Amino acid sequence: MPTASKPRQLNLDELRRLNWLLGGAMALVSLWTVFFLDLEALGLVGVAGAVILATMVWPTIPQRVPPLVWELAVPAIIVTMAADFYFSPDTLPVLIRLAILLVLYRAVSYRRKREDLQLIVLSLFLVVVAGVLTVALGFAFLLLLFTACALGFLFVINLISASETGMAHTPQLETGWTRLGWGQFFARLRAVIDWRLLVFAGVLFATVVAMSGLLFLIIPRFELATGFFLDRYITRKSRTGFTETVRFGSVSELIRDQSVAMRVDLSDASGLRESPYWRLVVLDEYTPDGFKVSAQMKAQLLRSQRMTQTLRSRKPPLHPVGGTWTFYIEPGVSRFLPLPGSFANLRLRDLAPLQTTYTQNRGTQAPEGLLDGTRLVALRTEAMTMTAFQLDGVEFSGSIPDSAFARLLRVWNNGGEGQTDDRNYDARIMLKGPVGSANEAVLRRVVREITDGATLPADEFARRATAWLQGRHAYTLAAKLPAGAGKDDIVRWLDSNEPGFCEYFAASLAVLARAAGHPARVVAGFHGGVLNGFENYYMVRNSDAHAWVEIYDGKSAWMRADPTPGAVAAAAEAATQAARQEQDSSWSARVDSLRVLWYRRIVNFDARTQVQMIEQMKSFTTDSGTVLRARLDEFSKRLKAWLDRPWDAARTGRTAGLVAGIGALGWMVVRLGQWGWVRWQMWRRPREFDPVRRTAGKWLGRIAECGVRSAECRAVREDLRRLRYGRRETWPEPRGVFKRARQARKVARSRR
């Protein structure tokens, strides 16, 4: 007799429990997207996520909260956000914190359809803002997860709405589902799930995602962040210290950070012949707290600002290497762009307000492109997302041509007109160091020790001063300033034997050079990096942060001088040859290569790259078809030659044995697949998928041709029905029944 079929759908309480679970999961995913933003809200996200997760596991928690707390929650959020708006200088972080609190409130309170839709809208706001302000690969996975949760959430909302039609809403009906145990709920959920439908839905979702990705690769691009004007409502702040002011110790703090700061996609890695110095910011003005970008250089940057996408050098490099270099800079590194040396062209991914510096005499006009001199290139503000740009014709060089600086310095020293005009750069800034009789006395004494009273050229002075500093001081990340009063920090340090880090060595060499009459400046950036072992690009980590010096040779160029010994300078220079060939093949490098692939094909994907990809796909398709046809022709020729060979008894026997072996192997594979399928079905549906009942059903169909007048056939049919539909304790012995069914079918066929 047929068994009673169980219900194939969840009841209302179970649907509400599933709704609670999916809503909490969607809220958690939306909160996780905030981690990709550099905002002061990560602590709030952690607390909100923990509370939502706790209420997901124990849905009875909201019942234990006093009703007065729920009534005061919304007014408290309003008051808190009003105060946040008043004290916060930025608008967007306040809106995000407000959205986090609202998502928290809506996710942990019992909801009906309207509140469920509000939760979707609030969560979607966080996802959209994070998507505009980040290009991280991890965000793409969170976006897919959020989409799946939101679709399932909407589906369950509709099911609940249909089930509640005509029902009166009572407190017992609204909260009765919270007493449903998780074990019972998951058991019911597993029982009603149609795995074939679930797999089909997953395949359909993956197909839609793939089609959407293909359309994304084809359609023209636009900058979403520019369209929403979000950059106007948030302040960019550098996390690395590479800003207009670099204090002592700010660069050394980065050396402990092993995260990747930027990636350089090389079209030709063979041109990389040395450990690169990546110039970020030039610090020309000395202060007792450290070096900084002077006000006049900042004014030059502001005056030169213009919306552009391309910057061309007036004097192309003589010996360019490496072809085209594509830079991918992580958010928070600096608003200044890293430049490894001279270059022919600089191209940004999009139009942006770009600032440059140049050397200029009074009465001259700002030229087109980048001239000799400081060679700074900066964005207007710190980028919140990945910054991408390209350099053509890169040339490594330890010197920067600047033929105009000597002339500009003479004008100022001779008291030329316009020295109070802030439109002209005061070159004497490069000669100013620590002031005060105590500081000047120490510097004069040290300069005499270095030069022996002689007047040295800039390169010889830099060499001797570097040797003097390295002979007096060792390298360390835990530098301590000697005690004392009346002297600047850097003067007290260089006059001691205390160890120091790169900023102390660079600042000391700069002030010593200035005391000796040589213009000098401190440069902060990165030194070195490593090639990725899986993709052709250069990885520069925050631990590669460094500071060095540029000294003017008195004629036409700035010379690089790196006085830092040991761990950074000397060891790096000694290992340049070996490090150049070294590749990072670790798992972290493999994961990082996926991120660069994301940058190449998604983030930095413009119309030109789209055309290149289409041409590559066309070429790949054509070449693949040609290769396939050639292989088929070759196979057909070999098969024909093999068949044309004489067939003797031995060859025929070997061929027959091979065919039989292949057939037997195929039969074994099929049987093994059938056995695995049966075992999987038995594990998945042990009560519904019984092999004895399944076999009995097959034999019932096979002996339908057996005559109904035959007593043996009637008996076999009755036994097969008991095996197919009856309880297990009423079964006859299955093997005997199947044997009798086989004999009855054979007899029926012989009679016919």
C-alpha positions in Angstrom: 0.0 0.0 0.0 1.3 3.5 -0.8 3.0 5.4 2.1 1.8 8.8 3.1 3.8 11.6 1.5 5.2 14.3 3.9 4.6 18.0 3.4 7.1 19.6 0.9 7.0 23.1 2.3 7.9 25.0 5.5 5.2 26.2 7.8 4.8 29.9 8.8 7.0 29.7 11.9 9.8 28.0 10.0 9.5 30.6 7.2 9.9 33.4 9.8 12.9 31.7 11.3 14.5 31.5 7.8 13.6 35.1 7.2 15.3 36.1 10.4 18.4 34.1 9.4 18.6 35.6 5.9 18.0 39.1 7.1 20.8 38.9 9.6 23.2 37.4 7.1 22.4 40.2 4.6 23.0 42.8 7.3 26.3 41.3 8.3 27.5 41.2 4.7 26.6 44.8 4.2 28.5 45.8 7.4 31.6 43.8 6.2 31.8 46.0 3.1 32.6 49.0 5.3 35.9 47.3 6.2 37.1 48.3 2.7 36.7 52.0 3.5 39.3 54.1 5.4 36.7 55.5 7.9 36.5 55.9 11.6 33.7 53.4 11.9 35.4 50.0 12.1 34.9 49.7 15.9 31.2 50.4 15.4 31.0 47.8 12.7 32.6 45.2 15.0 30.2 45.9 17.8 27.1 45.9 15.4 28.2 42.7 13.7 28.7 40.9 17.1 25.2 42.0 18.3 23.5 41.0 15.0 25.3 37.6 15.1 24.2 37.0 18.7 20.6 37.8 17.8 20.8 35.5 14.8 21.9 32.6 17.0 19.5 33.4 19.9 16.4 35.2 18.4 14.8 35.4 21.8 17.3 38.2 22.9 15.1 41.1 21.6 12.2 39.9 23.8 14.3 40.4 26.9 15.1 44.0 26.1 12.7 46.4 28.0 10.1 48.1 25.8 11.3 51.5 26.9 14.7 50.8 25.3 13.1 50.1 21.9 11.0 53.3 22.2 14.1 55.4 23.0 16.4 53.7 20.4 15.4 55.8 17.4 15.5 59.2 19.3 18.9 58.2 20.7 20.2 57.5 17.2 18.9 60.9 16.0 20.6 62.7 18.8 23.8 60.8 18.4 24.0 61.5 14.7 23.1 65.2 15.2 26.1 65.5 17.5 28.2 63.6 15.0 27.3 65.9 12.2 28.2 68.9 14.4 31.6 67.7 15.5 32.7 65.8 12.3 34.4 67.7 9.5 33.1 65.2 6.9 29.6 64.3 5.8 30.0 60.9 4.3 31.5 59.1 7.3 28.6 60.4 9.4 26.1 59.1 6.9 27.8 55.7 7.0 27.8 55.6 10.8 24.1 56.5 10.7 23.4 53.7 8.2 25.3 51.2 10.4 23.2 52.1 13.5 20.0 51.9 11.5 21.0 48.5 10.0 21.8 47.3 13.5 18.4 48.6 14.9 16.4 47.0 12.1 18.3 43.7 12.0 17.9 43.0 15.8 14.2 44.0 16.1 11.3 41.8 15.0 10.2 42.7 11.5 7.2 42.6 9.3 7.3 43.1 5.5 7.7 46.9 5.6 10.6 46.6 8.1 12.2 43.9 5.9 12.2 46.1 2.9 13.7 48.9 5.0 16.5 46.6 6.0 17.2 45.8 2.3 17.4 49.5 1.4 19.7 50.4 4.4 22.0 47.5 3.6 22.1 48.4 -0.1 23.2 51.9 0.8 26.3 50.6 2.6 27.1 48.2 -0.3 26.7 51.0 -2.9 28.9 53.5 -1.0 31.6 50.8 -0.5 31.4 49.9 -4.2 31.9 53.5 -5.2 34.9 54.0 -2.9 36.8 50.7 -3.3 38.1 48.5 -6.0 39.1 45.6 -3.8 38.8 42.1 -5.1 37.3 41.0 -1.8 34.4 43.4 -2.3 33.4 41.6 -5.5 32.9 38.4 -3.5 30.9 40.2 -0.8 28.8 41.8 -3.5 27.9 38.3 -4.9 27.2 37.1 -1.4 25.0 40.1 -0.6 23.1 39.6 -3.9 22.4 35.9 -3.1 21.2 36.8 0.5 19.0 39.6 -0.8 17.4 37.5 -3.4 16.7 34.7 -0.9 15.4 37.2 1.6 13.0 38.7 -0.9 11.7 35.3 -1.9 11.0 34.3 1.7 9.3 37.7 2.3 6.9 37.0 -0.5 6.2 33.5 0.8 5.5 34.8 4.3 3.2 37.5 2.8 1.3 34.9 0.9 1.0 32.6 3.9 -0.3 35.4 6.2 -3.1 36.4 3.8 -6.3 36.6 5.9 -4.6 35.9 9.2 -4.9 38.2 12.2 -1.6 39.4 13.6 -1.2 38.6 17.3 1.9 38.9 19.5 1.9 35.1 19.8 1.9 34.8 16.0 4.7 37.4 15.7 7.1 35.9 18.2 6.1 32.2 18.4 8.7 31.2 15.9 11.5 32.2 18.2 11.0 29.1 20.3 11.7 26.8 17.4 15.0 25.0 18.0 17.8 25.2 15.5 18.2 21.4 15.3 14.5 21.0 14.4 14.6 23.9 12.0 17.6 22.7 10.0 16.2 19.1 9.9 13.0 20.5 8.4 14.9 22.7 6.0 17.0 19.8 4.8 13.9 17.6 4.4 12.0 20.1 2.2 15.0 21.2 0.1 14.8 20.1 -3.5 18.5 19.7 -4.3 18.0 19.6 -8.0 16.1 22.9 -7.9 18.8 24.4 -5.7 21.6 23.3 -8.0 19.6 24.7 -11.0 19.1 28.0 -9.2 22.9 28.1 -8.4 23.8 27.4 -12.0 21.3 30.1 -13.1 22.8 32.6 -10.7 26.3 31.8 -11.8 25.2 32.2 -15.5 23.7 35.6 -14.7 26.8 36.7 -12.9 29.0 35.5 -15.9 26.8 37.3 -18.4 26.8 40.5 -16.3 30.6 40.3 -16.1 30.9 39.9 -19.9 28.6 42.9 -20.4 30.7 44.8 -17.9 33.8 44.0 -20.0 32.1 45.1 -23.2 30.2 48.3 -22.3 32.0 51.7 -22.1 33.2 52.7 -18.7 32.6 55.8 -16.5 33.9 56.7 -13.1 31.1 56.0 -10.7 32.6 57.9 -7.8 32.8 61.0 -10.0 29.1 60.6 -10.9 28.1 60.5 -7.2 30.5 63.3 -6.2 31.4 61.3 -3.1 34.9 62.7 -3.1 33.5 66.1 -1.9 32.2 64.7 1.3 35.2 62.9 2.7 38.7 64.0 3.7 41.6 62.0 2.4 44.3 61.2 4.9 47.6 59.4 4.2 48.2 56.4 6.4 51.9 56.2 5.4 53.2 59.6 6.5 54.2 60.5 2.9 52.6 63.9 3.1 53.9 67.5 2.9 55.4 67.0 6.4 57.5 63.9 7.3 58.4 63.9 11.0 61.3 61.9 12.4 60.1 58.3 12.8 57.1 58.5 10.5 58.8 56.5 7.7 60.4 54.0 10.0 57.0 53.0 11.4 56.1 51.6 8.0 59.1 49.2 7.9 57.2 46.9 10.3 54.2 46.8 7.9 54.5 44.0 5.3 51.4 44.8 3.3 51.7 45.8 -0.3 51.8 49.5 -1.0 51.9 49.5 -4.8 52.3 47.2 -7.7 54.1 48.0 -10.9 53.0 46.1 -14.0 56.1 45.7 -16.2 55.7 45.2 -20.0 59.4 44.2 -20.0 61.0 43.1 -16.7 64.4 42.6 -18.4 65.0 46.4 -18.3 65.0 46.3 -14.5 68.8 46.5 -13.8 68.9 47.9 -10.3 66.9 48.2 -7.1 64.6 51.2 -7.9 64.2 54.3 -5.8 60.5 55.4 -6.0 60.5 59.1 -5.4 57.2 60.3 -3.7 57.7 63.6 -2.0 60.6 66.1 -1.9 61.1 67.9 1.5 63.0 71.1 1.0 62.4 73.2 4.2 64.0 72.3 7.5 62.1 72.6 10.8 63.2 71.5 14.3 60.6 68.7 14.1 61.7 67.4 10.7 61.7 68.3 7.0 58.6 69.5 5.2 57.5 70.8 1.8 57.9 74.6 1.8 55.0 76.9 1.4 56.5 78.2 -1.9 56.6 74.7 -3.3 53.0 74.1 -2.2 52.1 77.3 -3.9 53.7 76.0 -7.1 51.7 72.9 -6.8 48.4 74.8 -6.5 49.2 77.2 -9.4 50.0 74.3 -11.7 46.8 72.3 -10.9 44.7 71.5 -14.0 42.4 68.8 -15.2 44.4 66.5 -17.3 44.9 62.8 -18.2 48.4 63.0 -19.8 51.6 64.7 -18.8 54.5 64.9 -21.3 58.1 65.6 -20.5 59.8 68.4 -22.3 63.1 66.4 -22.5 62.5 62.7 -23.2 65.0 60.3 -21.5 68.0 59.4 -23.5 68.1 55.7 -22.4 64.6 54.5 -21.5 64.1 51.0 -20.2 61.1 48.7 -19.5 58.6 49.9 -22.1 55.3 50.9 -20.5 55.0 50.6 -16.7 51.5 50.5 -15.1 51.3 51.6 -11.5 48.5 50.4 -9.1 48.8 52.3 -5.8 46.8 51.2 -2.8 44.7 53.8 -1.0 46.3 55.7 1.8 49.9 55.7 0.4 50.2 59.3 -0.7 48.6 61.9 -2.9 52.1 62.2 -4.6 52.7 59.7 -7.4 55.8 57.5 -7.2 58.3 58.2 -10.0 61.3 55.9 -10.4 63.2 58.5 -12.6 62.8 60.4 -15.8 60.0 59.5 -18.2 58.5 60.5 -21.5 54.8 60.3 -20.8 52.5 59.9 -17.8 48.9 58.8 -18.3 46.2 58.7 -15.7 43.3 56.3 -15.9 40.8 59.2 -15.8 40.8 62.9 -16.0 41.9 64.3 -12.6 43.2 67.5 -11.1 46.9 67.0 -11.4 49.6 69.2 -9.8 53.3 69.4 -10.8 56.4 71.5 -9.8 58.9 73.1 -12.0 61.8 75.6 -11.7 60.8 79.1 -12.9 62.5 82.5 -13.1 60.7 85.7 -12.5 58.6 86.7 -15.5 58.5 83.3 -17.1 55.3 81.4 -17.8 54.4 77.9 -16.7 55.4 75.6 -19.5 53.5 72.7 -20.9 54.6 69.5 -19.3 57.2 68.6 -16.7 60.5 70.4 -16.6 63.7 69.9 -14.8 63.8 70.5 -11.1 61.9 69.0 -8.2 59.8 66.7 -10.4 56.8 66.2 -8.1 53.5 65.0 -9.5 50.6 64.9 -7.2 46.8 64.5 -7.2 44.7 67.3 -5.6 43.6 65.1 -2.7 44.4 61.7 -1.3 42.6 59.0 -3.3 40.1 56.8 -1.5 40.4 54.1 -4.1 43.2 52.4 -6.0 45.2 54.9 -8.1 46.3 53.7 -11.5 48.7 55.5 -14.0 51.2 54.6 -16.7 54.7 55.7 -17.5 56.3 55.5 -20.9 60.1 55.7 -21.5 61.2 55.3 -17.9 64.9 55.9 -17.2 66.7 55.1 -14.0 69.2 57.7 -13.0 70.9 58.8 -9.8 70.7 62.4 -10.8 68.0 64.8 -11.8 68.9 67.6 -14.4 68.1 71.1 -13.1 70.1 73.7 -15.1 67.9 76.5 -13.9 68.4 76.1 -10.2 72.0 77.6 -10.1 70.7 80.7 -12.0 67.7 81.0 -9.7 70.0 80.8 -6.6 72.3 83.5 -8.0 69.3 85.8 -8.6 68.2 85.5 -4.9 71.7 85.7 -3.5 72.4 88.9 -5.5 69.2 90.5 -4.1 67.4 90.3 -7.4 64.0 92.0 -7.8 60.9 90.1 -6.9 62.4 88.2 -4.0 59.3 88.9 -2.0 57.0 87.7 -4.8 55.5 84.4 -3.7 55.2 83.4 -7.4 58.9 82.7 -7.5 60.6 79.9 -5.6 63.2 81.0 -3.0 66.2 78.7 -3.8 67.9 79.7 -0.5 65.5 77.4 1.3 67.8 74.6 0.2 70.7 76.2 2.2 68.9 76.9 5.5 69.5 74.5 8.3 69.2 74.6 12.1 69.6 78.1 13.5 71.1 79.1 16.8 74.7 79.5 17.9 74.8 76.0 19.6 73.5 74.3 16.5 75.8 76.2 14.1 78.8 75.5 16.2 78.3 71.8 16.2 77.6 71.8 12.4 80.8 73.8 11.7 82.9 71.5 13.8 81.5 68.3 12.1 82.0 69.9 8.6 85.6 70.6 9.5 86.1 67.0 10.6 84.6 65.8 7.3 86.5 68.2 4.9 89.7 68.8 6.9 89.1 72.5 6.2 89.1 72.0 2.4 86.4 73.1 0.0 85.0 69.9 -1.5 82.7 69.4 -4.5 79.2 68.1 -3.7 79.8 64.5 -4.7 83.0 64.2 -2.7 81.4 65.9 0.3 78.5 63.5 0.1 80.8 60.5 0.1 82.9 61.7 3.1 79.8 62.8 5.1 78.2 59.4 4.5 81.3 57.6 5.7 81.5 59.9 8.8 77.8 59.2 9.6 78.1 55.5 9.2 81.2 55.4 11.3 79.5 57.2 14.2 76.0 55.7 14.0 74.5 52.2 13.5 71.1 51.5 12.0 68.1 50.7 14.2 64.3 51.1 14.2 64.3 51.9 17.9 66.2 55.2 17.8 66.6 57.3 20.9 67.4 61.0 21.0 70.1 62.0 23.4 69.1 64.3 26.2 70.0 68.0 26.0 68.7 71.5 25.6 69.5 74.4 23.3 70.0 72.2 20.2 67.7 70.7 17.6 66.9 67.0 17.7 68.9 66.2 14.6 72.0 68.2 15.8 72.0 66.4 19.1 71.7 63.0 17.4 74.5 63.5 14.8 76.8 64.8 17.5 76.2 61.6 19.5 76.9 57.9 18.9 73.3 56.8 19.1 71.9 54.5 16.4 69.2 55.8 14.2 66.9 55.0 11.2 66.8 56.4 7.7 65.2 59.7 8.4 67.9 60.6 10.9 70.7 59.7 8.5 69.0 61.6 5.6 68.2 64.7 7.7 71.8 64.7 9.1 73.4 64.5 5.7 71.1 67.3 4.4 71.9 69.7 7.2 75.6 68.9 7.0 75.6 69.6 3.2 73.7 72.8 3.7 76.2 73.9 6.4 79.0 73.2 3.9 77.3 75.4 1.3 75.7 72.7 -0.9 71.9 72.9 -1.5 70.3 69.7 -0.3 66.8 68.2 0.3 65.3 65.1 1.8 63.3 62.7 -0.4 60.9 60.2 1.0 59.5 57.2 -0.9 60.2 53.5 -1.3 63.4 51.6 -2.1 63.4 48.2 -3.7 60.7 45.6 -4.1 60.4 42.1 -5.5 59.1 40.5 -8.6 56.0 38.4 -8.3 56.7 34.8 -9.1 53.3 34.2 -10.9 52.8 37.4 -12.9 55.1 39.9 -14.5 54.9 42.8 -12.0 56.9 44.4 -9.2 55.6 44.3 -5.6 56.6 47.2 -3.3 55.6 46.8 0.3 55.2 49.4 3.0 58.3 47.8 4.6 60.3 49.2 1.7 59.7 52.8 2.9 62.8 54.8 2.9 64.3 58.3 3.0 67.4 59.6 1.3 69.0 62.9 0.1 69.5 64.8 -3.1 72.4 67.3 -3.2 72.9 69.9 -5.9 76.2 69.5 -7.7 76.5 73.2 -8.2 76.2 73.0 -12.0 73.2 71.3 -13.5 71.8 68.4 -11.6 70.7 67.0 -8.2 72.6 63.9 -7.1 71.2 61.1 -5.1 73.0 60.2 -1.8 71.8 57.5 0.5 73.6 57.6 3.8 71.6 54.9 5.7 73.9 51.9 6.5 73.1 48.3 7.3 69.6 47.0 7.0 68.3 49.5 4.3 71.1 51.0 2.3 74.3 49.1 2.4 72.7 45.6 2.6 70.3 46.5 -0.2 73.1 47.8 -2.4 75.2 44.7 -1.7 72.3 42.4 -2.6 71.1 44.3 -5.6 72.3 41.8 -8.1 70.8 38.8 -6.2 67.6 40.6 -5.3 67.0 41.6 -8.9 66.6 38.0 -9.9 64.7 36.9 -6.8 61.0 36.2 -7.2 58.4 35.9 -4.6 56.6 32.6 -5.1 54.8 32.3 -1.8 51.1 31.8 -1.3 50.7 35.5 -0.4 52.2 36.3 -3.8 49.8 34.0 -5.5 46.9 35.7 -3.9 48.3 39.1 -4.7 48.6 38.0 -8.4 44.9 37.5 -8.4 44.4 41.0 -7.2 46.6 42.4 -10.0 44.6 40.4 -12.5 41.5 42.1 -11.1 43.3 45.5 -11.5 44.3 44.7 -15.1 41.1 43.4 -16.4 38.4 45.1 -14.3 39.6 48.2 -12.5 42.0 49.6 -15.1 39.9 48.4 -18.1 39.5 51.1 -20.7 38.3 51.2 -24.3 41.8 50.5 -25.6 42.2 47.4 -23.4 38.7 46.3 -24.5 39.8 46.4 -28.1 42.9 44.5 -27.3 41.0 41.8 -25.4 38.5 41.4 -28.3 41.4 41.1 -30.8 43.1 38.5 -28.5 39.9 36.5 -28.2 39.4 36.7 -32.0 43.0 35.6 -32.5 42.7 32.8 -29.9 39.5 31.5 -31.5 41.0 31.5 -35.0 44.2 29.9 -33.9 42.4 27.3 -31.8 40.2 26.4 -34.7 43.2 26.1 -37.0 45.1 23.9 -34.5 42.0 21.7 -34.0 41.5 21.2 -37.7 45.2 20.4 -38.2 45.1 17.8 -35.3 41.9 16.2 -36.7 43.5 15.9 -40.2 46.6 14.4 -38.7 44.5 11.9 -36.6 42.5 10.9 -39.7 45.7 10.3 -41.7 47.2 8.2 -38.9 44.0 6.2 -38.5 43.8 5.6 -42.3 47.4 4.5 -42.3 46.8 2.2 -39.4 43.8 0.6 -41.1 45.7 0.1 -44.4 48.4 -2.0 -42.7 48.1 -5.8 -43.3 45.8 -7.6 -40.8 47.2 -10.9 -39.6 46.0 -13.1 -36.8 48.2 -11.6 -34.1 47.2 -8.0 -35.0 43.5 -8.9 -35.1 43.8 -10.6 -31.7 45.5 -7.6 -30.1 43.0 -5.3 -31.6 40.1 -7.4 -30.4 41.6 -7.6 -26.9 42.1 -3.9 -26.8 38.5 -3.2 -27.9 37.2 -5.7 -25.3 39.4 -4.1 -22.6 38.1 -0.7 -23.4 34.5 -2.0 -23.4 35.1 -3.7 -20.1 36.6 -0.6 -18.6 33.7 1.5 -19.8 31.2 -1.0 -18.4 33.0 -0.8 -15.0 33.0 3.0 -15.0 29.3 3.0 -15.8 28.5 0.4 -13.1 30.7 2.3 -10.6 28.8 5.5 -11.4 25.5 3.8 -10.9 26.7 2.3 -7.6 27.8 5.8 -6.5 24.6 7.4 -7.6 22.5 4.8 -5.6 24.7 5.2 -2.5 24.4 9.0 -2.7 20.7 8.9 -3.1 20.4 6.4 -0.2 22.5 8.8 2.0 20.5 11.9 0.9 17.0 10.3 1.0 17.3 7.1 3.1 13.5 6.7 3.4 12.6 7.6 -0.1 15.4 5.9 -2.0 15.5 2.3 -1.0 17.3 0.0 -3.5 14.9 -2.9 -2.8 11.8 -0.8 -3.4 13.5 0.7 -6.5 14.2 -2.8 -8.0 10.7 -4.0 -7.1 9.3 -1.1 -9.1 11.4 -1.9 -12.1 10.3 -5.6 -12.0 6.6 -4.6 -11.7 7.0 -2.8 -15.1 8.9 -5.7 -16.7 6.4 -8.4 -15.9 3.4 -6.3 -17.0 3.4 -8.5 -20.1 3.0 -11.7 -18.0 -0.5 -13.1 -18.3 -2.9 -12.2 -15.5 -4.4 -15.7 -15.6 -1.1 -17.3 -14.5 -1.1 -18.0 -10.8 2.7 -17.7 -10.6 2.5 -14.2 -12.2 -0.2 -13.1 -9.8 1.8 -14.3 -6.8 5.0 -12.6 -8.0 3.1 -9.4 -8.6 1.6 -9.5 -5.1 5.1 -10.0 -3.6 6.6 -7.2 -5.7 3.8 -4.8 -4.6 4.6 -5.7 -0.9 8.3 -5.0 -1.6 7.5 -1.8 -3.3 4.8 -0.3 -1.1 4.5 -2.4 2.1 6.2 -2.0 5.4 9.7 -3.7 5.7 8.5 -6.2 8.4 6.0 -7.6 5.9 8.5 -8.2 3.1 9.2 -11.6 1.7 12.8 -12.5 0.9 13.7 -10.0 -1.9 16.2 -12.1 -3.8 13.8 -15.0 -4.1 11.0 -12.7 -5.3 13.3 -11.1 -8.0 14.4 -14.6 -9.1 10.8 -15.8 -9.5 10.0 -12.5 -11.4 12.8 -13.3 -13.8 11.6 -16.8 -14.4 8.0 -15.7 -14.8 9.1 -13.2 -17.4 11.1 -15.9 -19.3 8.1 -18.2 -19.3 5.8 -15.5 -20.6 8.2 -14.7 -23.4 8.6 -18.4 -24.4 4.8 -18.9 -24.6 4.5 -15.9 -26.8 
